[in-house]
Amino acid sequence: MRCELILAPDAGRAYRRLSARQRGEVRDAMERHLRFGPTKVSKSRIKRLRGVQQPQYRLRVNDIRVFYDVTESAVEILAIIPKAAAQRWLDEAGTPDDSGTGEGQG
């Protein structure tokens, strides 16, 4: 099923700040990986995050990380972050998982 891609305001601003080349790479990766298979985990691209309730997933696009949540028919892009700032963003903006597993985001 085709999912609607929704950019949160912060993600939209971050997307516009990327270089034209990076915007193209991110746009292509979101269309290829998130439009039809946003929960299909892969070794190199999509990762289900553990230890946090939100965001649920991370898409890797070269040195850019796209953090997102998935509903039945939509993918909400929460953040588009350079790799160097991704962990700091998760620590500040991520919603911790209170299930008591004690696992990191692994």
C-alpha positions as a Markdown table, in Angstrom:
| # | Residue | x | y | z |
|---|---|---|---|---|
| 1 | Met | 0.0 | 0.0 | 0.0 |
| 2 | Arg | 1.2 | 3.5 | -0.9 |
| 3 | Cys | 1.9 | 5.6 | 2.2 |
| 4 | Glu | 1.5 | 9.4 | 2.4 |
| 5 | Leu | 4.8 | 11.1 | 3.4 |
| 6 | Ile | 4.2 | 14.0 | 5.9 |
| 7 | Leu | 7.0 | 16.3 | 6.9 |
| 8 | Ala | 6.9 | 17.8 | 10.4 |
| 9 | Pro | 7.7 | 21.6 | 10.3 |
| 10 | Asp | 11.2 | 21.1 | 11.7 |
| 11 | Ala | 11.9 | 18.3 | 9.2 |
| 12 | Gly | 10.7 | 20.6 | 6.4 |
| 13 | Arg | 13.0 | 23.4 | 7.5 |
| 14 | Ala | 15.9 | 21.0 | 7.8 |
| 15 | Tyr | 15.2 | 19.6 | 4.3 |
| 16 | Arg | 15.2 | 23.1 | 2.8 |
| 17 | Arg | 18.6 | 23.8 | 4.4 |
| 18 | Leu | 20.2 | 20.8 | 2.7 |
| 19 | Ser | 22.3 | 21.2 | -0.5 |
| 20 | Ala | 20.5 | 20.5 | -3.7 |
| 21 | Arg | 22.4 | 17.2 | -4.1 |
| 22 | Gln | 21.5 | 16.1 | -0.5 |
| 23 | Arg | 17.8 | 17.1 | -1.1 |
| 24 | Gly | 17.7 | 15.0 | -4.2 |
| 25 | Glu | 19.3 | 12.0 | -2.4 |
| 26 | Val | 16.9 | 12.3 | 0.6 |
| 27 | Arg | 13.9 | 12.8 | -1.6 |
| 28 | Asp | 14.8 | 9.7 | -3.7 |
| 29 | Ala | 15.5 | 7.6 | -0.6 |
| 30 | Met | 12.2 | 8.6 | 1.0 |
| 31 | Glu | 10.3 | 7.8 | -2.2 |
| 32 | Arg | 12.1 | 4.5 | -2.7 |
| 33 | His | 12.1 | 3.2 | 0.9 |
| 34 | Leu | 9.3 | 5.0 | 2.8 |
| 35 | Arg | 6.5 | 5.3 | 0.3 |
| 36 | Phe | 5.9 | 1.6 | 0.0 |
| 37 | Gly | 7.9 | -0.2 | 2.7 |
| 38 | Pro | 8.5 | 2.1 | 5.7 |
| 39 | Thr | 8.7 | -0.8 | 8.2 |
| 40 | Lys | 10.9 | -3.1 | 6.1 |
| 41 | Val | 14.1 | -3.2 | 8.1 |
| 42 | Ser | 17.3 | -3.6 | 6.2 |
| 43 | Lys | 20.9 | -3.9 | 7.3 |
| 44 | Ser | 22.0 | -0.7 | 5.7 |
| 45 | Arg | 19.1 | 1.7 | 5.2 |
| 46 | Ile | 16.2 | 1.3 | 7.6 |
| 47 | Lys | 16.5 | 0.6 | 11.3 |
| 48 | Arg | 13.8 | 0.0 | 13.9 |
| 49 | Leu | 14.9 | 2.0 | 17.0 |
| 50 | Arg | 14.9 | 0.4 | 20.4 |
| 51 | Gly | 14.8 | 2.1 | 23.7 |
| 52 | Val | 12.6 | 4.9 | 22.4 |
| 53 | Gln | 8.9 | 5.0 | 21.6 |
| 54 | Gln | 9.2 | 7.9 | 19.2 |
| 55 | Pro | 10.7 | 8.1 | 16.7 |
| 56 | Gln | 10.1 | 4.5 | 15.7 |
| 57 | Tyr | 12.5 | 4.2 | 12.7 |
| 58 | Arg | 15.6 | 5.7 | 11.1 |
| 59 | Leu | 16.4 | 5.9 | 7.4 |
| 60 | Arg | 20.1 | 6.3 | 6.5 |
| 61 | Val | 20.9 | 8.4 | 3.5 |
| 62 | Asn | 24.7 | 8.8 | 3.3 |
| 63 | Asp | 25.6 | 11.2 | 6.1 |
| 64 | Ile | 21.9 | 12.2 | 6.7 |
| 65 | Arg | 19.6 | 10.5 | 9.1 |
| 66 | Val | 15.8 | 10.6 | 8.6 |
| 67 | Phe | 13.8 | 9.8 | 11.8 |
| 68 | Tyr | 10.1 | 8.9 | 11.3 |
| 69 | Asp | 7.0 | 7.2 | 12.7 |
| 70 | Val | 4.6 | 5.0 | 10.8 |
| 71 | Thr | 0.8 | 4.9 | 11.0 |
| 72 | Glu | -1.6 | 2.7 | 8.9 |
| 73 | Ser | -1.4 | 4.9 | 5.8 |
| 74 | Ala | 1.2 | 7.6 | 6.5 |
| 75 | Val | 4.8 | 8.1 | 7.4 |
| 76 | Glu | 5.5 | 11.2 | 9.5 |
| 77 | Ile | 9.0 | 12.5 | 8.9 |
| 78 | Leu | 10.0 | 13.9 | 12.3 |
| 79 | Ala | 13.6 | 15.0 | 11.6 |
| 80 | Ile | 16.2 | 15.2 | 8.9 |
| 81 | Ile | 19.6 | 15.4 | 10.8 |
| 82 | Pro | 23.3 | 15.1 | 9.8 |
| 83 | Lys | 24.8 | 11.9 | 11.2 |
| 84 | Ala | 27.1 | 13.9 | 13.6 |
| 85 | Ala | 24.0 | 15.4 | 15.4 |
| 86 | Ala | 21.7 | 12.4 | 15.2 |
| 87 | Gln | 22.4 | 10.9 | 18.7 |
| 88 | Arg | 22.2 | 14.3 | 20.4 |
| 89 | Trp | 18.8 | 14.9 | 18.6 |
| 90 | Leu | 17.6 | 11.4 | 19.8 |
| 91 | Asp | 18.7 | 12.2 | 23.3 |
| 92 | Glu | 16.9 | 15.5 | 23.3 |
| 93 | Ala | 13.8 | 14.9 | 21.2 |
| 94 | Gly | 13.2 | 11.1 | 21.4 |
| 95 | Thr | 10.5 | 9.8 | 23.7 |
| 96 | Pro | 12.1 | 7.1 | 26.0 |
| 97 | Asp | 10.6 | 3.6 | 26.0 |
| 98 | Asp | 9.3 | 3.0 | 29.6 |
| 99 | Ser | 8.9 | -0.7 | 29.0 |
| 100 | Gly | 11.8 | -1.4 | 31.3 |
| 101 | Thr | 13.9 | -3.4 | 28.8 |
| 102 | Gly | 16.9 | -1.2 | 29.4 |
| 103 | Glu | 18.1 | -1.6 | 25.9 |
| 104 | Gly | 19.8 | 1.2 | 24.0 |
| 105 | Gln | 18.7 | 2.3 | 20.6 |
| 106 | Gly | 21.0 | -0.4 | 19.0 |
